[in-house]
Amino acid sequence: MKSLFVIILLMVNFFRLSGQNEIKIYKWKEVQLASPDTIYGLSLARLKLKTLPEDLSKFVHLKKLDLKKNKLTQLPDFILNFDSLQFIDIEKNQLSYFPVIFCQMSKLKEILIGNNFFETLPKCISNIQNLKYIDLYDTPIKSLPISFQRLN
């Protein structure tokens, strides 16, 4: 009975501690006065943005960035300064091409980019060494580059 209690206690602690690695995703309005060095997750979803605000460039420690459901046609070059970015959601925008800047962001693990308008993926997609998941749902892609097969 005592060992069963210890096992249950260990399991509870494991599940409680495993949730501590979650990154809090802040909304854009919440971070206007925050120190950019303390923000690791940020959402600018559903703001009907045609371009990203220049102030976003200050948040260089982002690991997660949610840009879904806007009216973005391209991404600014300052996105490259987000050296720690692992996850980006840019679904349901108006991208007519896959952002080639992603090819220079080797720490990206997940890209959600479905419901956009581009028809091809760049050959350089294989440069995203840590990419584990890409969602291309409802994009008019006609073929995948050969380099895409080299991804893990």
LOZA-954857 format. One record per atom (N, C-alpha, C): y, x, z. Coordinates in pm, whole numbers, padded with zeros to 5 digits, always signed. Example, Ala and Ser with C-alpha at 12.3 -4.5 7.8 and 13.67 -1.06 7.14 Angstrom:
-00569+01319+00780;-00450+01230+00780;-00330+01320+00780;-00225+01285+00708;-00106+01367+00714;+00003+01290+00787;
***
This chain:
-00119+00082+00000;+00000+00000+00000;+00125+00086+00000;+00119+00194+00079;+00233+00284+00088;+00259+00354-00046;+00152+00393-00116;+00169+00459-00245;+00223+00362-00350;+00185+00236-00343;+00238+00134-00433;+00388+00119-00413;+00431+00118-00289;+00574+00109-00257;+00650+00230-00315;+00595+00349-00302;+00657+00470-00354;+00669+00464-00507;+00562+00416-00572;+00565+00403-00718;+00673+00305-00761;+00681+00191-00695;+00783+00092-00728;+00922+00149-00706;+00942+00219-00596;+01070+00280-00566;+01109+00383-00673;+01013+00463-00716;+01040+00561-00821;+01076+00494-00953;+01006+00385-00986;+01035+00314-01110;+01175+00253-01106;+01213+00194-00996;+01347+00134-00983;+01453+00242-01000;+01435+00355-00935;+01531+00464-00947;+01537+00518-01090;+01423+00528-01156;+01420+00576-01293;+01501+00485-01384;+01478+00354-01375;+01551+00260-01461;+01700+00256-01427;+01734+00270-01300;+01874+00271-01261;+01943+00397-01314;+01878+00511-01304;+01936+00637-01350;+01940+00645-01502;+01843+00586-01570;+01841+00594-01716;+01959+00520-01776;+02012+00421-01712;+02128+00347-01761;+02258+00421-01743;+02259+00531-01668;+02382+00603-01643;+02426+00685-01763;+02342+00705-01860;+02379+00780-01979;+02452+00695-02082;+02462+00566-02058;+02531+00479-02150;+02679+00514-02156;+02733+00512-02276;+02875+00541-02296;+02951+00410-02297;+03052+00402-02214;+03134+00281-02211;+03220+00276-02337;+03217+00161-02403;+03297+00140-02522;+03424+00064-02482;+03537+00129-02497;+03666+00067-02464;+03724+00002-02588;+03801-00102-02566;+03876-00164-02675;+04006-00087-02695;+04060-00093-02816;+04179-00018-02851;+04295-00047-02756;+04315-00172-02718;+04425-00208-02627;+04410-00143-02490;+04286-00120-02448;+04259-00063-02316;+04292+00086-02306;+04298+00155-02417;+04313+00300-02412;+04453+00349-02450;+04544+00260-02473;+04677+00299-02517;+04744+00397-02420;+04722+00380-02292;+04784+00467-02192;+04683+00561-02126;+04561+00558-02172;+04456+00641-02111;+04465+00786-02161;+04408+00874-02084;+04398+01014-02126;+04288+01023-02232;+04320+01071-02351;+04218+01078-02458;+04096+01161-02420;+04112+01255-02329;+03998+01341-02289;+03892+01266-02210;+03923+01146-02163;+03830+01071-02080;+03760+00957-02155;+03789+00942-02283;+03735+00832-02362;+03629+00885-02457;+03507+00830-02445;+03395+00874-02529;+03344+00764-02621;+03385+00641-02598;+03345+00529-02682;+03464+00439-02705;+03486+00399-02831;+03606+00322-02864;+03575+00221-02973;+03629+00100-02955;+03611-00005-03054;+03746-00050-03108;+03757-00046-03239;+03870-00104-03311;+03818-00214-03403;+03709-00276-03363;+03643-00379-03444;+03729-00506-03449;+03719-00573-03564;+03780-00705-03583;+03932-00707-03564;+03999-00599-03599;+04146-00596-03584;+04217-00614-03718;+04142-00638-03824;+04196-00657-03959;+04278-00537-04007;+04234-00418-03967;+04306-00296-04003;+04280-00257-04149;+04386-00219-04217;+04374-00164-04352;+04370-00012-04347;+04432+00044-04243;+04428+00187-04217;+04411+00206-04066;+04361+00321-04030;+04342+00350-03887;+04472+00404-03829;+04503+00365-03705;+04627+00415-03642;+04621+00566-03621;+04732+00631-03643;+04741+00777-03626;+04708+00819-03483;+04740+00734-03385;+04711+00765-03245;+04562+00783-03218;+04479+00728-03303;+04334+00744-03287;+04295+00892-03295;+04371+00970-03367;+04339+01112-03386;+04338+01191-03256;+04398+01138-03150;+04402+01207-03020;+04268+01201-02948;+04182+01109-02986;+04056+01086-02914;+03944+01172-02973;+03960+01302-02965;+03869+01397-03031;+03733+01410-02963;+03716+01353-02844;+03589+01364-02772;+03499+01241-02791;+03536+01155-02884;+03456+01034-02906;+03313+01068-02947;+03220+00991-02891;+03080+00998-02931;+03040+00873-03008;+03109+00761-02977;+03082+00634-03044;+03214+00574-03092;+03213+00528-03217;+03333+00468-03276;+03291+00343-03352;+03349+00230-03315;+03318+00102-03376;+03438+00056-03458;+03422+00050-03589;+03529+00010-03680;+03490-00112-03763;+03385-00181-03722;+03333-00290-03805;+03432-00406-03819;+03413-00479-03928;+03488-00602-03957;+03640-00579-03961;+03680-00481-04040;+03821-00458-04069;+03839-00469-04220;+03944-00412-04272;+03971-00413-04414;+03992-00271-04466;+03920-00177-04406;+03935-00037-04440;+03878-00006-04579;+03953+00068-04657;+03906+00111-04789;+03871+00259-04788;+03918+00331-04688;+03886+00473-04672;+03909+00515-04528;+03861+00633-04495;+03880+00688-04361;+03974+00808-04370;+04058+00825-04269;+04149+00940-04271;+04076+01071-04241;+04135+01180-04284;+04073+01311-04264;+04060+01350-04117;+04146+01294-04030;+04138+01334-03889;+04005+01295-03825;+03927+01210-03887;+03793+01176-03837;+03709+01303-03823;+03733+01400-03908;+03658+01527-03902;+03679+01599-03770;+03788+01572-03701;+03815+01637-03573;+03731+01579-03460;+03660+01472-03485;+03574+01412-03383;+03440+01486-03383;+03443+01607-03333;+03327+01697-03338;+03204+01643-03265;+03223+01556-03168;+03112+01505-03088;+03060+01370-03136;+03117+01316-03241;+03081+01182-03287;+02935+01175-03327;+02861+01082-03264;+02719+01064-03290;+02688+00929-03354;+02776+00833-03334;+02751+00696-03380;+02880+00640-03438;+02871+00582-03557;+02985+00513-03615;+02937+00383-03679;+03010+00277-03652;+02982+00147-03712;+03104+00111-03796;+03084+00108-03926;+03193+00075-04018;+03148-00035-04114;+03060-00120-04062;+03009-00233-04141;+03121-00333-04169;+03101-00407-04278;+03190-00518-04315;+03335-00474-04327;+03356-00369-04407;+03489-00326-04445;+03498-00338-04596;+03585-00262-04657;+03603-00270-04802;+03591-00133-04866;+03494-00057-04821;+03474+00077-04875;+03411+00070-05013;+03476+00132-05110;+03420+00134-05245;+03343+00263-05270;+03346+00355-05174;+03264+00475-05181;+03222+00515-05040;+03110+00583-05032;+03059+00634-04905;+03152+00747-04860;+03202+00744-04735;+03294+00849-04689;+03227+00987-04688;+03267+01072-04781;+03209+01205-04796;+03237+01290-04672;+03340+01257-04597;+03369+01335-04475;+03253+01330-04377;+03171+01225-04383;+03054+01218-04295;+02961+01337-04319;+02958+01387-04441;+02869+01497-04476;+02903+01625-04400;+03023+01632-04346;+03067+01749-04270;+03053+01728-04120;+02998+01615-04081;+02986+01580-03939;+02838+01588-03899;+02794+01706-03870;+02651+01731-03850;+02594+01666-03725;+02677+01623-03630;+02625+01562-03507;+02601+01412-03520;+02644+01352-03630;+02621+01209-03650;+02471+01179-03645;+02434+01080-03564;+02295+01038-03555;+02274+00901-03618;+02374+00814-03604;+02362+00678-03657;+02487+00640-03733;+02466+00586-03853;+02576+00534-03934;+02541+00392-03973;+02622+00298-03930;+02607+00158-03972;+02719+00133-04072;+02683+00115-04198;+02783+00107-04303;+02749-00002-04405;+02670-00098-04363;+02632-00209-04450;+02749-00300-04481;+02729-00388-04576;+02830-00485-04617;+02959-00418-04663;+02945-00316-04746;+03057-00252-04812;+03029-00254-04962;+03110-00187-05042;+03102-00205-05187;+03058-00083-05267;+03020+00026-05201;+02984+00146-05277;+02844+00132-05336;+02826+00199-05450;+02700+00188-05524;+02613+00312-05516;+02669+00422-05464;+02592+00546-05457;+02615+00615-05324;+02522+00700-05291;+02537+00790-05176;+02560+00930-05230;+02643+01008-05164;+02667+01144-05213;+02546+01233-05188;+02530+01334-05271;+02419+01429-05254;+02429+01502-05121;+02551+01520-05074;+02572+01596-04950;+02524+01523-04825;+02471+01403-04839;+02425+01329-04721;+02318+01407-04644;+02248+01494-04713;+02146+01575-04645;+02208+01678-04551;+02339+01699-04559;+02409+01791-04468;+02422+01734-04327;+02404+01606-04313;+02415+01543-04182;+02282+01566-04111;+02269+01682-04052;+02142+01732-04002;+02078+01645-03895;+02158+01582-03811;+02102+01503-03700;+02088+01354-03731;+02116+01315-03853;+02112+01173-03889;+01970+01118-03871;+01960+01015-03788;+01830+00951-03762;+01823+00810-03820;+01941+00746-03836;+01941+00607-03879;+02067+00580-03960;+02050+00517-04074;+02163+00472-04155;+02133+00330-04200;+02226+00240-04177;+02211+00100-04216;+02297+00075-04338;+02233+00049-04450;+02301+00024-04577;+02285-00122-04620;+02257-00208-04525;+02230-00349-04555;+02342-00411-04638;+02303-00480-04741;+02394-00558-04825;+02502-00473-04892;+02464-00353-04932;+02551-00272-05017;+02485-00267-05155;+02564-00257-05260;+02505-00260-05395;+02452-00124-05443;+02384-00051-05356;+02331+00080-05393;+02219+00063-05494;+02230+00139-05602;+02133+00127-05709;+02022+00231-05699;+02055+00346-05641;+01954+00450-05624;+01996+00544-05512;+01900+00618-05461;+01926+00714-05355;+01918+00855-05414;+02005+00945-05368;+01997+01082-05419;+01869+01149-05370;+01821+01246-05444;+01700+01319-05407;+01717+01385-05271;+01838+01431-05242;+01864+01499-05114;+01842+01404-04995;+01849+01275-05019;+01827+01176-04913;+01685+01188-04857;+01593+01227-04940;+01452+01240-04898;+01432+01355-04799;+01525+01448-04795;+01513+01564-04707;+01551+01532-04562;+01611+01417-04541;+01649+01378-04405;+01526+01346-04324;+01532+01376-04195;+01418+01350-04106;+01405+01205-04080;
***
